[in-house]
Amino acid sequence: MRFLVDECTGPAVAEWLQAQGHEVFSVYDSARGMDDNNIVQKAFEENWILITNDKDFGDQIYREHKSHHGVILLRLDNERAKNKIDVLKQLLASYADRLPNQFVVATEEKVRFAKQ
């Protein structure tokens, strides 16, 4: 799969995804400081699934009706990289086939596919 990892999600997540064989664009590593509008645009134009902890992307998708190829919003109590990776590991193991073109909210306890 192709993932664009937002800066706030961090380089450890991007590195882990790459180690799992996914194609990854890390904002932290390659475009630090890129604004949210440009991130959403890049993800859409280049067919990336966006992974973020920033709920502002929900506003862009739902209020501003920005187009996307998938967003994974991590809403975690524990923001450490290991926890983010653990949640993504479970998400990919259980729902990988459902991630494209969906807005997904993942917590430590549950996964919700938001209505589009």
N, C-alpha and C positions, 0 to 999 in steps of 0.2 A: 504494500500500500504506500501511498504518498502522503506524508504528513508535513505540515508547516507548523513548527513549534514556536509559539510566542515567546518573547524575551522573558516574561515573568514566569514562564513554566520552567525555563532553565536549560542549560547545556547538558546536564546529566540525563535528562529525559530524552533529549535528541540523540545523545550517544547510545543510550540503551536501545532506542528504536532502530538506529542504524545497525547495531550489533545483532538485532533480530532479523535483519535482512530487508528492512523497509527503506524506501527512499525518503530522505529528510532534508528539509530546509530549516535551519536554526536561525531565527531572528537574532538571538543572542550572539551567535558566532559570525554571522554574515551581514547583518543589517541593524546593528544595535541602534536604538533610538527611533526606528521606523514607526510612523504614527499608525494608529488603528485603522484609519480609512485605507491607507496604502497596503496594510497587511491583508485586510479583507479583499481588496481588489486583486492583489497578487495571488492570494489563495484561489480565488475564483478563476482568474485568467489562466493560471498555470495548473489547474485541477489538483489542488492540494486539499486535504482535510486539515482544518485548523485545530490545533490543541492549545488551550489557553486556561488560565485561572481568572481571567479578567471578564467580569460579567457585563462590562460595557459592550462586548461583542453581541450579547443578546439583544441589546437595544438597537444595534445596527441592523441585525437580521430581522427583528420583529417590528420595530417602530419605523425604521428607515427602509425596510424591505430590500436590503442588500442581497444580491444573489450569492450563493455559496455551493460548494460541493461536499459540505459536511463540516460540522463544528463539534468538537468535544470540549465541553466546559467542565473543568474540574472544580468542584465546590467542596473542598476538603477542610476538615478541622486541623489536620496535621499537614502543613505545607512543605515538609521535608521531601527532598528528592526521592528518597527510598519509598516513601508512602505514595508519591505520585506514580512511581514506576509500578508499585504493587497494584494500585487501582487500575492502571492501564493494562497491566498483564492480565488481570481478571476480565476486563472489558474486552480485550482482543480475543481471549480464549472463548468467551461466551457469545460475543456479538459482532465479530469482525465482518461478517457478511451483511450486516444491517447498518454499518457506519456510513457508507457513502450517501451523500445528499440528505443526511439527517442532522438535526440539532439534538445533541445528546448531553444530558447533564449527569455527571457521575460523582457520587460521594463514596465514602468508605462503606456505606451500607447498601446503597441501591443505585440503579441506573434508570434514568427516565428518558424516553424518546419524546421530545416536545412536539406538540401539534404544529404543523406548518401552515 
